[in-house]
Amino acid sequence: MIAVIKTIKLSGLLFIFLMIAAVLSAAVFLLFAENYGFLPLFTFTNSEMPLLVIDPGHGGADGGAVSLTGTYESEINLEIALKMAALCQLCGTDFIMTRDSEDISYPESAKSIASKKKYDQKQRVELINSTANAVLISIHQNCYPHASPHGPQSFYSVNDASSNLSVLIQNSMNFSLCPENRRIATPVDKSVYLFKNITCPAALIECGFISNPEESKLLDKDSYRLKIAMALTCAYLQYLDE
Ligand SMILES: [Zn+2]
């Protein structure tokens, strides 16, 4: 039995390793393609497979939290999401995005930041709920009053598919970003509007703490953002495989 468990653990790690190798190759191509500007980033679908919805948290009038280095969370979320989209495109994986820029258009009636945020969240809920076979990965950054907490954290909607996805993401991020991280996938807070109003498999990812000095600096780096995008993409490919 122990041998069987070890084999399962090893094959899981081997899968993550192979996925990282595959996505790393794609990432090298991506960096090359980005430098030479021939890789268009847009919605990409080609089958009736599950459709990944990449959701860069916040945006528009809602910048989210601000990092110790002065970067808005919305900007970090978007950069990771765009890299993830490019990796999915290279891997031939279906996806759509809830936003692909920092600009969001609001109706005249939405005057305050709160009403703009409410309008935007409703639009995202509508998009996700009207997407057949949607699987949501919502990208955020964590913030805490004290500087010491660090490390990625994955949250999930309360259903089996969501917790499977969230556990794979947590394992992938711990393996490739923060091996000493002891955080485990956890149910998302019931007050999160987006997650309260959708039923598809869904994970909310806090990629790191922008309130931690070291992690805040890392999250400003393009290479670290690519590493996060790779960890998320690997986990999603493993989710599709399972
Ligand atoms: Zn956030």
Residues whose N, C-alpha, C, O or C-beta is under 5 A from the ligand:
A	BS01	ZN	G57 G64 H140 Q141
